Amino acid sequence: MNVKPFNSDAPLDERRVVVRRSGGDVEMVELAWGLQPRDPHARPFTVVRAEGRTFPSYRCLVPASEFRHRSNGKDYSFQLANGDWFYFAGIWRPATRDWPEAYAIITIESNSDIAPYHDRQMVVLRREERMSWLDRGRPEADLLRALPAGSFQMSRLHRRRAQPMLAL
Protein backbone atom coordinates (compact mmCIF):
# COMPACT_ATOMS: atom_id res chain seq x y z
CA MET A 1 0.00 0.00 0.00
CA ASN A 2 1.36 3.42 -0.92
CA VAL A 3 0.26 6.37 1.15
CA LYS A 4 1.51 9.92 0.91
CA PRO A 5 3.44 11.55 3.74
CA PHE A 6 1.32 13.40 6.26
CA ASN A 7 2.41 17.01 6.37
CA SER A 8 1.39 18.69 9.62
CA ASP A 9 1.41 22.03 7.77
CA ALA A 10 -1.02 20.82 5.09
CA PRO A 11 -3.79 23.24 4.13
CA LEU A 12 -7.10 22.79 5.93
CA ASP A 13 -8.97 22.07 2.73
CA GLU A 14 -6.70 19.09 1.96
CA ARG A 15 -8.76 15.93 1.87
CA ARG A 16 -7.37 12.56 2.91
CA VAL A 17 -8.61 9.02 3.05
CA VAL A 18 -9.63 7.86 6.50
CA VAL A 19 -10.80 4.45 7.68
CA ARG A 20 -13.87 4.23 9.90
CA ARG A 21 -16.73 2.01 10.93
CA SER A 22 -20.03 2.34 9.11
CA GLY A 23 -22.61 0.10 10.67
CA GLY A 24 -20.93 -3.29 10.83
CA ASP A 25 -18.53 -2.57 7.97
CA VAL A 26 -15.19 -0.83 7.70
CA GLU A 27 -15.05 1.81 4.99
CA MET A 28 -12.51 4.16 3.49
CA VAL A 29 -13.78 7.67 2.81
CA GLU A 30 -12.17 10.94 1.86
CA LEU A 31 -12.76 13.68 4.44
CA ALA A 32 -11.67 17.25 5.00
CA TRP A 33 -9.07 17.92 7.68
CA GLY A 34 -10.36 20.18 10.45
CA LEU A 35 -13.37 20.02 12.77
CA GLN A 36 -15.75 22.94 13.09
CA PRO A 37 -14.84 25.33 15.92
CA ARG A 38 -17.51 26.59 18.29
CA ASP A 39 -16.56 30.19 17.51
CA PRO A 40 -17.32 30.79 13.80
CA HIS A 41 -14.28 33.11 13.56
CA ALA A 42 -11.86 30.60 15.09
CA ARG A 43 -9.57 28.26 13.22
CA PRO A 44 -10.82 24.66 12.68
CA PHE A 45 -9.48 21.97 15.02
CA THR A 46 -6.99 19.79 13.14
CA VAL A 47 -5.69 18.04 16.25
CA VAL A 48 -7.25 17.14 19.59
CA ARG A 49 -5.29 16.52 22.78
CA ALA A 50 -5.86 13.09 24.30
CA GLU A 51 -5.19 14.14 27.88
CA GLY A 52 -8.35 14.40 29.97
CA ARG A 53 -10.64 13.22 27.16
CA THR A 54 -12.29 10.03 26.02
CA PHE A 55 -13.35 9.13 22.50
CA PRO A 56 -16.29 6.75 22.76
CA SER A 57 -17.59 7.28 19.21
CA TYR A 58 -16.76 8.54 15.73
CA ARG A 59 -13.26 7.04 15.74
CA CYS A 60 -11.22 6.84 12.58
CA LEU A 61 -7.76 5.93 11.32
CA VAL A 62 -5.58 8.02 9.03
CA PRO A 63 -3.13 5.81 7.06
CA ALA A 64 0.41 7.15 6.63
CA SER A 65 3.92 6.02 5.85
CA GLU A 66 5.62 9.07 7.35
CA PHE A 67 4.82 12.41 8.88
CA ARG A 68 6.58 15.72 8.57
CA HIS A 69 7.17 18.53 11.01
CA ARG A 70 8.80 21.92 10.68
CA SER A 71 10.99 22.88 13.61
CA ASN A 72 13.20 25.98 13.87
CA GLY A 73 12.82 26.65 10.15
CA LYS A 74 13.89 23.14 9.15
CA ASP A 75 11.73 20.32 7.78
CA TYR A 76 11.93 16.80 9.19
CA SER A 77 10.43 13.49 8.18
CA PHE A 78 9.61 10.71 10.65
CA GLN A 79 8.97 7.08 9.77
CA LEU A 80 8.71 3.93 11.80
CA ALA A 81 12.22 2.54 12.25
CA ASN A 82 11.15 -0.78 10.69
CA GLY A 83 9.87 1.04 7.57
CA ASP A 84 6.29 -0.15 8.04
CA TRP A 85 3.31 2.10 7.42
CA PHE A 86 0.91 2.93 10.25
CA TYR A 87 -2.22 4.84 11.23
CA PHE A 88 -2.88 7.99 13.19
CA ALA A 89 -5.69 7.70 15.74
CA GLY A 90 -8.39 10.15 14.80
CA ILE A 91 -11.96 11.21 15.25
CA TRP A 92 -14.46 12.38 12.66
CA ARG A 93 -17.69 14.33 12.79
CA PRO A 94 -20.74 14.14 10.52
CA ALA A 95 -21.51 17.08 8.26
CA THR A 96 -23.65 19.89 9.60
CA ARG A 97 -25.58 22.50 7.69
CA ASP A 98 -22.51 24.73 7.44
CA TRP A 99 -19.54 22.33 7.82
CA PRO A 100 -18.54 19.25 5.80
CA GLU A 101 -17.88 15.83 7.23
CA ALA A 102 -14.35 16.18 8.64
CA TYR A 103 -11.70 14.62 10.86
CA ALA A 104 -8.99 15.57 13.36
CA ILE A 105 -6.00 13.64 14.68
CA ILE A 106 -5.44 12.91 18.36
CA THR A 107 -2.17 14.11 19.90
CA ILE A 108 -0.11 13.18 22.94
CA GLU A 109 3.19 14.27 24.47
CA SER A 110 6.06 13.37 22.13
CA ASN A 111 8.21 10.32 22.66
CA SER A 112 11.97 10.76 23.04
CA ASP A 113 12.57 10.36 19.26
CA ILE A 114 10.33 13.32 18.38
CA ALA A 115 10.71 15.50 21.51
CA PRO A 116 13.86 17.31 20.25
CA TYR A 117 11.78 18.59 17.29
CA HIS A 118 8.30 19.01 18.73
CA ASP A 119 6.67 18.70 22.17
CA ARG A 120 3.51 17.02 20.83
CA GLN A 121 3.00 14.18 18.39
CA MET A 122 0.08 12.54 16.68
CA VAL A 123 -0.89 9.17 18.13
CA VAL A 124 0.71 6.50 15.95
CA LEU A 125 -0.99 3.12 15.89
CA ARG A 126 0.76 0.13 14.40
CA ARG A 127 -1.22 -1.86 11.86
CA GLU A 128 -2.02 -4.61 14.35
CA GLU A 129 -3.68 -2.01 16.62
CA ARG A 130 -6.08 -0.59 14.02
CA MET A 131 -9.14 -2.64 14.87
CA SER A 132 -8.60 -2.17 18.62
CA TRP A 133 -8.99 1.58 18.02
CA LEU A 134 -12.01 1.33 15.73
CA ASP A 135 -13.82 -1.29 17.80
CA ARG A 136 -12.82 -0.10 21.27
CA GLY A 137 -11.22 -3.52 21.82
CA ARG A 138 -8.62 -2.23 24.27
CA PRO A 139 -8.65 0.57 26.83
CA GLU A 140 -7.87 3.97 25.30
CA ALA A 141 -4.90 4.42 27.64
CA ASP A 142 -3.26 1.36 26.05
CA LEU A 143 -3.55 2.91 22.58
CA LEU A 144 -3.23 6.65 23.16
CA ARG A 145 0.38 6.48 24.28
CA ALA A 146 3.79 7.25 22.83
CA LEU A 147 5.72 4.43 21.20
CA PRO A 148 8.97 3.41 22.90
CA ALA A 149 12.25 5.21 22.20
CA GLY A 150 13.83 4.04 18.97
CA SER A 151 10.46 3.48 17.24
CA PHE A 152 11.03 6.30 14.75
CA GLN A 153 13.77 7.22 12.35
CA MET A 154 14.16 10.86 11.47
CA SER A 155 15.58 12.46 8.38
CA ARG A 156 16.06 16.10 7.53
CA LEU A 157 14.35 17.25 4.38
CA HIS A 158 16.15 19.71 2.17
CA ARG A 159 14.16 22.06 0.02
CA ARG A 160 15.01 21.92 -3.63
CA ARG A 161 16.02 25.13 -5.25
CA ALA A 162 14.06 25.97 -8.34
CA GLN A 163 16.07 25.14 -11.43
CA PRO A 164 16.25 27.89 -14.05
CA MET A 165 14.27 27.16 -17.18
CA LEU A 166 16.29 26.94 -20.34
CA ALA A 167 14.86 28.25 -23.58
CA LEU A 168 15.72 26.28 -26.67
Backbone hydrogen bonds, N-H to C=O, Kabsch-Sander energy under -0.5 kcal/mol:
donor,donor_aa,acceptor,acceptor_aa,energy
3,V,1,M,-0.5
6,F,66,E,-2.6
7,N,5,P,-0.7
8,S,6,F,-0.7
8,S,68,R,-1.8
10,A,7,N,-2.1
14,E,11,P,-1.8
16,R,31,L,-2.2
18,V,29,V,-3.2
19,V,61,L,-2.7
20,R,27,E,-2.4
21,R,59,R,-0.6
22,S,25,D,-3.0
25,D,22,S,-2.1
27,E,20,R,-2.9
29,V,18,V,-2.4
29,V,27,E,-0.5
31,L,16,R,-2.6
31,L,29,V,-0.6
32,A,101,E,-1.4
33,W,12,L,-0.8
33,W,14,E,-1.0
34,G,32,A,-0.7
34,G,103,Y,-2.8
35,L,45,F,-3.2
42,A,39,D,-2.0
45,F,35,L,-2.2
46,T,44,P,-0.7
48,V,105,I,-2.3
50,A,107,T,-2.4
53,R,50,A,-2.2
60,C,90,G,-2.5
61,L,19,V,-2.4
62,V,88,F,-2.0
64,A,86,F,-2.4
67,F,78,F,-2.1
68,R,6,F,-2.6
69,H,76,Y,-2.0
71,S,74,K,-3.0
74,K,71,S,-1.9
75,D,157,L,-0.6
76,Y,69,H,-2.9
77,S,155,S,-3.0
78,F,67,F,-2.8
79,Q,153,Q,-2.2
80,L,84,D,-0.6
81,A,151,S,-3.4
83,G,80,L,-2.2
86,F,64,A,-2.8
87,Y,125,L,-2.4
88,F,62,V,-2.0
89,A,123,V,-1.8
90,G,60,C,-2.6
91,I,104,A,-2.3
92,W,58,Y,-2.5
93,R,102,A,-2.6
96,T,99,W,-2.7
99,W,96,T,-0.8
102,A,93,R,-1.7
103,Y,32,A,-2.2
104,A,91,I,-2.4
105,I,46,T,-2.3
106,I,89,A,-2.6
107,T,48,V,-2.6
108,I,121,Q,-2.7
110,S,119,D,-2.1
114,I,111,N,-0.7
115,A,111,N,-2.5
117,Y,114,I,-2.5
118,H,114,I,-1.9
121,Q,108,I,-2.5
123,V,106,I,-2.9
125,L,87,Y,-3.6
125,L,123,V,-0.6
129,E,126,R,-2.3
130,R,127,R,-1.3
133,W,129,E,-1.6
134,L,130,R,-2.1
135,D,131,M,-2.8
136,R,132,S,-0.5
136,R,133,W,-0.6
137,G,132,S,-1.5
138,R,132,S,-0.8
142,D,139,P,-1.3
143,L,139,P,-0.8
143,L,140,E,-1.2
144,L,140,E,-3.5
145,R,143,L,-1.7
151,S,148,P,-1.5
153,Q,79,Q,-2.8
155,S,77,S,-2.3
157,L,75,D,-2.8
159,R,157,L,-0.5
